[in-house]
Amino acid sequence: MLKSRTSGDRTKNRTARLRRLEQLDPQKDYLEISQLFFADFRSVLVALPFAGFMTTFAAPRMSRILFSTGEIEHRFTKRAVDTSLFASILIGQGFGTEQGREAARRVNNLHKQYDIHQDDFVLVGCDTPLFALEMAERYGWRPVTDIERKGLRVFFSHQARAFGSRRPLPDTIAQMRQLVSDYFDTQLDFEPQNTKMAKVALHWYAGLAPKPLRPLLRTILLSVIDPRVVRACGLAVPGKTARLVANVAMKVMGRRDPIPDGEGPDEMADLARLAYPNGYDIGMLGPVCPAGRARETPATEAVASPV
């Protein structure tokens, strides 16, 4: 997903990041823990941005707001790129730097324009780290540690508050999982706008892969997210054989990890160029953008996978 912003050559030895993690305190060092986690499981988090969008499309209380803006149907490249860039800035720098504060402020101001239910803030805050942990636990090259689980919970609790939530996340991962499951059972429901937005997102993210691999990526994207989300978006849950293929593909991807710091493609730079071919600054992120600086790139033009 995102490249580590940590310093030093920690991954010439495969367990270097893990040894560093074991020295950290989740309550104080949650930012570095999150950086190390996302760096160590980079390859298996390919579906994380897509899964985040799909959860918001599956809940009518959120999907009605998103559909009303027109951004998903008409400006999805910018919306997807901006979302990933905001996440990259906050994971990379935290909430105490000038850029981190500005990123959080811009997202918070965006949320203030809409009547967002507090339960939805908490749900999104829980869903992202839980999905990341699930992908790492199922397909990662090593076991996930309790330090990582606790550190991610603290980081995303801070992020939820920074983005406008008046409540922190639940105190434990188990409580977060129960909250998400209960929410999915009671708040997800099909409405026509869910499908319209889900199809746009699925086409765009699948289009990030080279053309021969797009059907496989589409299968992976729909197979790894919760079936309740897929059904509420009006899409077909992949069958047993398709899920088996996706499971094998994800395990193969997981064998690429851990990728050393500074190696592999610069995914965030590749992603940013899809919307900002002439470069960007943080003030351009979000719904207000100077004319002529951002452009929409059809998914069929996106041949390098930046997620």
BASE-244190 format. One line per 4 residues: for each residue x, y negated, z negated of C-alpha. Coordinates in steps of 0.001 Angstrom, whole numbers, padded with zeros to 6 digits, m for minus. Example, Ala and Ser with C-alpha at 12.3 -4.5 7.8 and 13.67 -1.06 7.14 Angstrom:
BEGIN
012300,004500,m007800 ~ 013670,001060,m007140
END
This chain:
BEGIN
000000,000000,000000 ~ 002255,m002776,m001270 ~ 005994,m002948,m001505 ~ 007573,m003170,m004912
008815,m006604,m005934 ~ 011034,m005180,m008644 ~ 014739,m005816,m008432 ~ 017608,m003437,m008196
018247,m000231,m006330 ~ 016094,002093,m008402 ~ 015186,004725,m005856 ~ 018456,006219,m004632
017527,008712,m007333 ~ 013942,009936,m006899 ~ 013132,009607,m010583 ~ 014718,006189,m011139
011384,004354,m011284 ~ 009956,007039,m013561 ~ 012871,006672,m015990 ~ 012268,002922,m016069
008542,003450,m016656 ~ 009258,005576,m019694 ~ 010955,002574,m021350 ~ 008014,000194,m020910
005137,m000870,m023153 ~ 001757,m000928,m021344 ~ 000487,m003822,m023440 ~ 003466,m006066,m022700
004962,m004692,m019485 ~ 001771,m003997,m017533 ~ 002942,m006036,m014540 ~ 006189,m004119,m014055
004382,m000831,m014701 ~ 001884,m001684,m011961 ~ 004675,m002661,m009571 ~ 006519,000601,m010178
003350,002674,m009827 ~ 002379,001137,m006480 ~ 005958,001498,m005231 ~ 006291,005139,m006286
002946,006235,m004758 ~ 002968,003906,m001790 ~ 002126,006455,000909 ~ m000966,007981,m000724
m002678,004622,m001293 ~ m003501,004169,002387 ~ m007264,004146,001748 ~ m007242,001787,m001247
m008249,m001464,000541 ~ m010950,000313,002561 ~ m012347,002013,m000543 ~ m012603,m001340,m002305
m014682,m002831,000494 ~ m016914,000227,000738 ~ m017828,000123,m002947 ~ m019031,m003474,m002591
m021015,m002581,000552 ~ m022743,000329,m001215 ~ m024241,m001769,m004022 ~ m027092,m003947,m002684
m026564,m006601,m005341 ~ m023098,m007180,m003872 ~ m023777,m006268,m000250 ~ m026513,m008900,000072
m024068,m011606,m000992 ~ m021323,m010340,001314 ~ m023685,m010031,004273 ~ m025029,m013543,003764
m021557,m015056,004264 ~ m021124,m013550,007740 ~ m017443,m012936,006992 ~ m017578,m009156,007272
m019331,m009080,010629 ~ m017588,m012048,012241 ~ m014262,m012656,010477 ~ m013280,m009283,009081
m009617,m009482,010079 ~ m009143,m012624,008014 ~ m011169,m011271,005104 ~ m009235,m007978,005003
m005841,m009652,005395 ~ m006565,m012313,002779 ~ m007769,m009704,000293 ~ m004557,m007694,000682
m002360,m010796,000499 ~ m004038,m011960,m002715 ~ m003476,m008488,m004178 ~ 000148,m008485,m003030
000851,m011862,m004622 ~ m000666,m010873,m007960 ~ 001021,m007456,m008105 ~ 004281,m008995,m006975
004321,m012040,m009239 ~ 001683,m011648,m011907 ~ m000547,m014322,m013348 ~ 002122,m016580,m014859
003882,m017861,m011736 ~ 002791,m020832,m009657 ~ 001786,m018636,m006714 ~ 000081,m016103,m008977
m001966,m018798,m010681 ~ m002898,m020316,m007329 ~ m003971,m016944,m005904 ~ m006152,m016210,m008935
m007605,m019730,m008857 ~ m008572,m019452,m005201 ~ m010312,m016096,m005712 ~ m012043,m017402,m008842
m013305,m020491,m006990 ~ m014605,m018295,m004193 ~ m016540,m016157,m006656 ~ m018022,m019240,m008325
m019901,m020047,m005137 ~ m022135,m017008,m005636 ~ m024343,m015601,m008372 ~ m022264,m012504,m009114
m023556,m010230,m011852 ~ m021086,m009604,m014656 ~ m021534,m005842,m014326 ~ m020290,m006133,m010741
m017114,m007919,m011816 ~ m016354,m005152,m014281 ~ m017245,m002416,m011793 ~ m014845,m003738,m009151
m012172,m004251,m011794 ~ m012469,m000594,m012819 ~ m012952,000928,m009382 ~ m009660,m000232,m007848
m007237,001166,m010453 ~ m009280,004340,m010893 ~ m009214,005035,m007165 ~ m005456,004358,m007032
m004863,006701,m009961 ~ m007056,009391,m008419 ~ m005115,009270,m005130 ~ m001818,009489,m006997
m003049,012343,m009191 ~ m004412,014348,m006254 ~ m001728,013711,m003645 ~ 001254,012129,m005359
004741,013606,m005378 ~ 004904,013664,m009195 ~ 002442,013621,m012110 ~ 000993,010264,m013117
001997,009216,m016634 ~ m000165,007855,m019445 ~ 002031,004753,m019407 ~ 000915,004102,m015833
m002742,004699,m016628 ~ m002632,002329,m019595 ~ m000560,m000283,m017770 ~ m002889,m000374,m014773
m005893,m000719,m017052 ~ m004352,m003772,m018730 ~ m003246,m005360,m015440 ~ m006637,m004991,m013780
m008424,m006165,m016906 ~ m006382,m009382,m016724 ~ m007141,m009614,m013011 ~ m010879,m009189,m013531
m010853,m012032,m016058 ~ m008729,m014190,m013743 ~ m011195,m013583,m010915 ~ m014179,m014735,m012965
m015303,m011887,m015208 ~ m016395,m012942,m018669 ~ m015727,m009417,m019960 ~ m012546,m007332,m020049
m012470,m003796,m018748 ~ m013321,m000939,m021141 ~ m010615,000059,m023596 ~ m009749,003449,m022101
m009504,005122,m018706 ~ m012160,007628,m019783 ~ m014571,004795,m020563 ~ m013792,003167,m017225
m014557,006415,m015401 ~ m017863,006768,m017224 ~ m018790,003163,m016430 ~ m018087,003650,m012718
m019997,006930,m012570 ~ m023015,005437,m014333 ~ m022923,002398,m012049 ~ m022762,004593,m008942
m025733,006620,m010171 ~ m027901,003601,m010955 ~ m026823,000704,m008728 ~ m025837,002213,m005371
m028620,002342,m002815 ~ m028969,002174,000939 ~ m029943,m001078,002618 ~ m029444,m001834,006345
m026724,m004449,005808 ~ m024606,m001849,003998 ~ m024204,000167,007188 ~ m023521,m002835,009398
m020608,m003925,007220 ~ m019315,m000404,006568 ~ m019076,000307,010300 ~ m017093,m002890,010861
m014659,m001986,008089 ~ m014301,001637,009186 ~ m013608,000643,012800 ~ m011065,m001989,011747
m009100,000158,009309 ~ m009109,003199,011613 ~ m007855,000906,014365 ~ m004707,000150,012388
m003352,003583,013329 ~ m001951,004488,016750 ~ m004821,005496,019040 ~ m004271,009286,018869
m004367,009189,015065 ~ m007480,007053,014654 ~ m009970,009958,014426 ~ m007831,011537,011701
m007547,008264,009782 ~ m011302,007773,010034 ~ m011812,011260,008586 ~ m009344,010544,005771
m010988,007238,004912 ~ m014452,008772,004598 ~ m013263,011955,002887 ~ m011357,010465,m000039
m013971,007999,m001284 ~ m016910,008972,m003481 ~ m019727,010627,m001468 ~ m022226,008438,m003297
m020573,005390,m001749 ~ m020556,006915,001737 ~ m024241,007823,001559 ~ m025268,004408,000203
m023449,002861,003165 ~ m025610,004947,005497 ~ m022696,007006,006827 ~ m022329,010760,007021
m020207,012434,004366 ~ m017544,014520,006158 ~ m018139,018258,006119 ~ m016061,020849,004335
m013657,021448,007230 ~ m013083,017725,007789 ~ m012423,017199,004082 ~ m009940,020073,004122
m008092,018486,007056 ~ m008055,015140,005256 ~ m006776,016792,002082 ~ m003886,018434,003937
m003052,015192,005743 ~ m002965,013261,002477 ~ m000661,015821,000882 ~ 001685,015553,003859
001681,011755,003514 ~ 002463,012080,m000166 ~ 005694,013897,000649 ~ 007105,010658,002066
007320,009239,m001441 ~ 009151,007861,m003244 ~ 010236,005358,m000593 ~ 013307,003382,m001720
012938,m000348,m002292 ~ 013508,m002248,000917 ~ 013082,000779,003197 ~ 010227,001624,005512
008070,m000846,007450 ~ 007202,m004212,005938 ~ 003486,m003491,005701 ~ 002469,m006847,004285
004283,m008795,006999 ~ 002684,m006598,009673 ~ m000715,m007091,008107 ~ m000353,m010858,007738
000492,m011254,011428 ~ m002887,m009787,012397 ~ m004603,m012928,011088 ~ m001717,m015422,010921
000577,m014869,013915 ~ 002192,m018263,013316 ~ 002724,m017721,009591 ~ 000668,m018667,006579
000812,m020246,003165 ~ m001334,m019494,000162 ~ m003535,m022505,000787 ~ m004783,m020890,003981
m006114,m017788,002226 ~ m009813,m017596,001547 ~ m012819,m018861,003501 ~ m011422,m022351,004207
m008604,m022263,006744 ~ m007110,m025023,008931 ~ m008395,m024767,012476 ~ m006245,m022915,014920
m004003,m021180,012378 ~ m005873,m017919,011916 ~ m007244,m015759,014694 ~ m009266,m012572,014864
m007376,m009537,016146 ~ m009489,m006684,017498 ~ m008829,m003404,015751 ~ m007735,m001945,019078
m004740,m004324,019079 ~ m003551,m003222,015652 ~ m001180,m000394,016399 ~ 001094,m000511,013350
m000358,000734,010082 ~ 000140,m001989,007431 ~ m001919,m000413,004648
END
